[in-house]
C-alpha cells in the first residue's frame, strides 16, 4: 500500500472502534497500524493521540477529530 492508502486504512480501523465506543482499541489500532508503514511510523498524530489518551483528555469526539485530521 502507498502512504495514502495505508493512512486511510489505519483511520478506518480506528474509526470503527470509535463507532463502537471503544476509545482504547481505537488508539491501539491507529498507533499500531501507523507504525507498520515506513512513511507513517513517526507521524506526529500518533503522539498527539497517545498523549491525549494517557492524559485522560480524550473523548470520542476529540479522538475522531485527531484521527481524521491526520494527513
DSSP file (Angstrom, degrees, kcal/mol; ACC not computed):
  #  RESIDUE AA STRUCTURE BP1 BP2  ACC     N-H-->O    O-->H-N    N-H-->O    O-->H-N    TCO  KAPPA ALPHA  PHI   PSI    X-CA   Y-CA   Z-CA
    1    1 A X              0   0    0      0, 0.0     2,-0.1     0, 0.0     0, 0.0   0.000 360.0 360.0 360.0 143.4    0.0    0.0    0.0
    2    2 A X     >  -     0   0    0      1,-0.1     4,-2.6    35,-0.0     5,-0.2  -0.298 360.0 -91.9 -80.4 177.7    1.2    3.5   -0.6
    3    3 A X  H  > S+     0   0    0      1,-0.2     4,-2.6     2,-0.2     5,-0.2   0.911 124.3  47.5 -58.3 -47.8    1.1    6.1    2.1
    4    4 A X  H  > S+     0   0    0      1,-0.2     4,-2.3     2,-0.2    -1,-0.2   0.894 113.3  48.1 -64.6 -40.9   -2.3    7.5    1.4
    5    5 A X  H  > S+     0   0    0      2,-0.2     4,-2.2     1,-0.2    -1,-0.2   0.913 113.0  48.1 -65.3 -42.9   -3.9    4.0    1.2
    6    6 A X  H  X S+     0   0    0     -4,-2.6     4,-2.8     2,-0.2    -2,-0.2   0.913 111.3  50.3 -65.4 -42.2   -2.3    2.9    4.4
    7    7 A X  H  X S+     0   0    0     -4,-2.6     4,-2.6    -5,-0.2     5,-0.2   0.926 110.8  49.1 -61.6 -44.9   -3.3    6.1    6.2
    8    8 A X  H  X S+     0   0    0     -4,-2.3     4,-2.4     1,-0.2    -1,-0.2   0.900 112.1  49.4 -61.3 -40.4   -6.9    5.6    5.0
    9    9 A X  H  X S+     0   0    0     -4,-2.2     4,-2.1     2,-0.2    -2,-0.2   0.924 111.4  48.2 -64.6 -45.8   -6.9    2.0    6.2
   10   10 A X  H  X S+     0   0    0     -4,-2.8     4,-2.1     1,-0.2    -2,-0.2   0.910 113.2  48.4 -62.5 -42.5   -5.5    3.0    9.6
   11   11 A X  H  X S+     0   0    0     -4,-2.6     4,-3.0    -5,-0.2     5,-0.2   0.926 109.8  51.4 -63.1 -45.1   -8.1    5.7   10.0
   12   12 A X  H  X S+     0   0    0     -4,-2.4     4,-1.7     1,-0.2    -1,-0.2   0.891 110.7  48.1 -63.9 -39.0  -11.0    3.4    9.0
   13   13 A X  H  X S+     0   0    0     -4,-2.1     4,-1.5     2,-0.2    -1,-0.2   0.927 114.3  46.0 -66.2 -43.7  -10.0    0.7   11.5
   14   14 A X  H  X S+     0   0    0     -4,-2.1     4,-2.0     1,-0.2    -2,-0.2   0.908 111.7  51.4 -65.2 -41.5   -9.6    3.3   14.3
   15   15 A X  H  X S+     0   0    0     -4,-3.0     4,-2.5     1,-0.2    -1,-0.2   0.826 103.1  60.1 -66.8 -30.7  -12.9    4.9   13.5
   16   16 A X  H  X S+     0   0    0     -4,-1.7     4,-1.2    -5,-0.2    -1,-0.2   0.949 107.2  45.8 -58.1 -48.5  -14.6    1.6   13.5
   17   17 A X  H  <>S+     0   0    0     -4,-1.5     5,-2.7     1,-0.2     4,-0.4   0.885 110.9  52.5 -64.6 -38.4  -13.6    1.2   17.2
   18   18 A X  H ><5S+     0   0    0     -4,-2.0     3,-1.6     1,-0.2    -1,-0.2   0.909 105.5  54.7 -63.2 -39.9  -14.7    4.7   18.0
   19   19 A X  H 3<5S+     0   0    0     -4,-2.5    -1,-0.2     1,-0.3    -2,-0.2   0.786 107.1  51.5 -63.0 -26.0  -18.1    4.0   16.4
   20   20 A X  T 3<5S-     0   0    0     -4,-1.2    -1,-0.3    -3,-0.3    -2,-0.2   0.502 121.2-112.5 -85.0  -6.0  -18.3    1.0   18.8
   21   21 A X  T < 5S+     0   0    0     -3,-1.6     2,-0.9    -4,-0.4    -3,-0.2   0.626  76.2 131.6  85.8  14.2  -17.5    3.4   21.7
   22   22 A X     >< +     0   0    0     -5,-2.7     4,-1.7     1,-0.2    -1,-0.2  -0.759  23.1 168.6-107.1  88.4  -14.1    1.8   22.4
   23   23 A X  H  > S+     0   0    0     -2,-0.9     4,-2.5     2,-0.2     5,-0.2   0.899  76.1  57.4 -65.7 -41.5  -11.5    4.6   22.6
   24   24 A X  H  > S+     0   0    0      1,-0.2     4,-2.5     2,-0.2    -1,-0.2   0.938 109.9  43.1 -56.9 -49.1   -8.8    2.3   24.0
   25   25 A X  H  > S+     0   0    0      1,-0.2     4,-2.9     2,-0.2     5,-0.2   0.843 110.8  56.5 -67.9 -33.0   -8.9    0.0   21.0
   26   26 A X  H  X S+     0   0    0     -4,-1.7     4,-2.6     2,-0.2     5,-0.2   0.934 111.0  43.6 -62.4 -45.2   -9.1    2.9   18.6
   27   27 A X  H  X S+     0   0    0     -4,-2.5     4,-2.5     2,-0.2     5,-0.3   0.934 116.0  47.2 -65.6 -46.5   -5.9    4.4   20.0
   28   28 A X  H  X S+     0   0    0     -4,-2.5     4,-2.5    -5,-0.2     5,-0.2   0.934 114.9  46.5 -60.5 -47.3   -4.2    1.0   20.0
   29   29 A X  H  X S+     0   0    0     -4,-2.9     4,-2.9     2,-0.2     5,-0.3   0.937 114.4  45.9 -61.6 -49.7   -5.3    0.2   16.5
   30   30 A X  H  X S+     0   0    0     -4,-2.6     4,-2.6    -5,-0.2     5,-0.2   0.932 115.0  47.0 -61.7 -47.2   -4.3    3.5   15.0
   31   31 A X  H  X S+     0   0    0     -4,-2.5     4,-1.8    -5,-0.2    -1,-0.2   0.934 115.5  45.3 -60.9 -47.9   -1.0    3.6   16.7
   32   32 A X  H  < S+     0   0    0     -4,-2.5     4,-0.5    -5,-0.3    -2,-0.2   0.931 115.0  46.9 -62.6 -47.4   -0.1    0.0   15.7
   33   33 A X  H >< S+     0   0    0     -4,-2.9     3,-1.1    -5,-0.2     4,-0.2   0.902 110.9  51.3 -64.8 -41.5   -1.3    0.4   12.1
   34   34 A X  H >< S+     0   0    0     -4,-2.6     3,-1.3    -5,-0.3     6,-0.3   0.877 105.7  55.8 -64.3 -36.7    0.5    3.7   11.6
   35   35 A X  T 3< S+     0   0    0     -4,-1.8    -1,-0.3     1,-0.2    -2,-0.2   0.571  94.0  70.4 -73.8  -7.1    3.8    2.3   12.8
   36   36 A X  T <  S+     0   0    0     -3,-1.1     2,-0.5    -4,-0.5    -1,-0.2   0.538  88.9  71.5 -85.0  -7.2    3.6   -0.5   10.2
   37   37 A X  S X> S-     0   0    0     -3,-1.3     4,-1.8    -4,-0.2     3,-1.3  -0.944  77.0-139.4-116.0 128.9    4.3    1.9    7.3
   38   38 A X  T 34 S+     0   0    0     -2,-0.5     4,-0.2     1,-0.3    -1,-0.1   0.826 103.0  45.4 -54.2 -38.7    7.7    3.4    6.9
   39   39 A X  T 34 S+     0   0    0      1,-0.2    -1,-0.3     2,-0.1     3,-0.1   0.630 121.4  38.0 -82.1 -12.9    6.5    6.9    5.9
   40   40 A X  T X4 S+     0   0    0     -3,-1.3     3,-2.2    -6,-0.3    -2,-0.2   0.527  84.2  95.4-113.1 -10.3    3.9    7.0    8.8
   41   41 A X  T 3< S+     0   0    0     -4,-1.8    -6,-0.1     1,-0.3    -3,-0.1   0.693  95.8  37.3 -64.4 -17.3    5.7    5.3   11.7
   42   42 A X  T 3  S+     0   0    0     -4,-0.2    -1,-0.3    -8,-0.1     2,-0.1   0.032  82.7 146.9-117.5  25.7    6.8    8.7   13.1
   43   43 A X    X>  -     0   0    0     -3,-2.2     3,-1.5     1,-0.1     4,-0.8  -0.402  52.5-132.9 -63.9 133.4    3.7   10.6   12.2
   44   44 A X  H 3> S+     0   0    0      1,-0.3     4,-2.3     2,-0.2     5,-0.2   0.737 101.3  71.6 -62.0 -21.9    3.0   13.3   14.9
   45   45 A X  H 3> S+     0   0    0      1,-0.2     4,-2.4     2,-0.2    -1,-0.3   0.818  90.9  59.1 -62.6 -30.2   -0.6   12.3   15.0
   46   46 A X  H <> S+     0   0    0     -3,-1.5     4,-2.3     2,-0.2    -1,-0.2   0.947 109.1  42.6 -62.3 -48.4    0.4    9.1   16.8
   47   47 A X  H  X S+     0   0    0     -4,-0.8     4,-3.0     2,-0.2     5,-0.3   0.904 113.4  51.8 -67.3 -41.7    2.0   11.1   19.6
   48   48 A X  H  X S+     0   0    0     -4,-2.3     4,-2.2     2,-0.2     5,-0.2   0.935 113.2  44.5 -60.2 -46.8   -0.9   13.6   19.8
   49   49 A X  H  X S+     0   0    0     -4,-2.4     4,-2.1     2,-0.2    -1,-0.2   0.917 115.8  47.3 -64.1 -44.1   -3.5   10.8   20.1
   50   50 A X  H  X S+     0   0    0     -4,-2.3     4,-3.0    -5,-0.2     5,-0.2   0.913 111.9  49.3 -65.5 -43.8   -1.4    8.9   22.6
   51   51 A X  H  X S+     0   0    0     -4,-3.0     4,-2.1     1,-0.2     6,-0.2   0.912 111.6  48.7 -64.3 -41.9   -0.7   11.9   24.8
   52   52 A X  H  <>S+     0   0    0     -4,-2.2     5,-2.4    -5,-0.3     6,-0.6   0.900 113.7  47.9 -63.3 -39.6   -4.4   12.9   24.9
   53   53 A X  H ><5S+     0   0    0     -4,-2.1     3,-1.4     1,-0.2     5,-0.2   0.934 113.2  45.8 -67.1 -46.7   -5.3    9.3   25.8
   54   54 A X  H 3<5S+     0   0    0     -4,-3.0    -1,-0.2     1,-0.3    -2,-0.2   0.818 110.5  54.5 -67.4 -29.7   -2.8    9.0   28.5
   55   55 A X  T 3<5S-     0   0    0     -4,-2.1    -1,-0.3    -5,-0.2    -2,-0.2   0.378 110.8-122.3 -84.5   5.5   -3.7   12.4   29.9
   56   56 A X  T < 5S+     0   0    0     -3,-1.4    -3,-0.2     1,-0.1    -2,-0.1   0.757  82.1 117.4  59.7  27.0   -7.3   11.3   30.2
   57   57 A X      < +     0   0    0     -5,-2.4     2,-0.6    -6,-0.2    -4,-0.2   0.205  45.6 105.9-102.8  13.8   -8.3   14.2   27.9
   58   58 A X        +     0   0    0     -6,-0.6     2,-0.3    -5,-0.2   -35,-0.1  -0.842  36.9 164.9-107.3 122.9   -9.6   12.0   25.2
   59   59 A X     >  -     0   0    0     -2,-0.6     4,-2.9   -36,-0.0     5,-0.2  -0.756  53.0 -95.5-119.7 174.8  -13.3   11.5   24.4
   60   60 A X  H  > S+     0   0    0     -2,-0.3     4,-2.5     1,-0.2     5,-0.2   0.893 122.7  50.7 -60.6 -41.9  -14.8   10.0   21.3
   61   61 A X  H  > S+     0   0    0      2,-0.2     4,-1.8     1,-0.2    -1,-0.2   0.927 114.6  42.9 -63.0 -45.2  -15.4   13.4   19.6
   62   62 A X  H  > S+     0   0    0      2,-0.2     4,-2.6     1,-0.2    -2,-0.2   0.895 113.5  52.0 -69.0 -40.4  -11.8   14.6   20.2
   63   63 A X  H  X S+     0   0    0     -4,-2.9     4,-2.5     1,-0.2     5,-0.2   0.920 109.0  50.8 -60.6 -44.0  -10.3   11.2   19.2
   64   64 A X  H  X S+     0   0    0     -4,-2.5     4,-2.8    -5,-0.2    -1,-0.2   0.903 110.9  49.1 -60.6 -41.9  -12.3   11.3   15.9
   65   65 A X  H  X S+     0   0    0     -4,-1.8     4,-2.2     2,-0.2    -2,-0.2   0.937 111.3  48.4 -64.3 -47.1  -11.0   14.8   15.2
   66   66 A X  H  X S+     0   0    0     -4,-2.6     4,-0.5     2,-0.2    -2,-0.2   0.915 115.6  44.4 -60.0 -43.2   -7.4   13.8   15.9
   67   67 A X  H >< S+     0   0    0     -4,-2.5     3,-1.2     1,-0.2    -2,-0.2   0.949 114.9  46.7 -67.4 -49.0   -7.6   10.8   13.7
   68   68 A X  H 3< S+     0   0    0     -4,-2.8    -1,-0.2     1,-0.3    -2,-0.2   0.803 107.1  59.1 -64.8 -29.1   -9.5   12.5   10.8
   69   69 A X  H 3< S+     0   0    0     -4,-2.2    -1,-0.3    -5,-0.2     2,-0.2   0.611  80.3 106.9 -77.8 -11.2   -7.1   15.4   10.9
   70   70 A X    <<        0   0    0     -3,-1.2   -59,-0.0    -4,-0.5    -3,-0.0  -0.476 360.0 360.0 -68.4 135.0   -4.0   13.2   10.2
   71   71 A X              0   0    0     -2,-0.2    -1,-0.2   -64,-0.0   -64,-0.1   0.340 360.0 360.0-140.6 360.0   -2.8   13.6    6.7
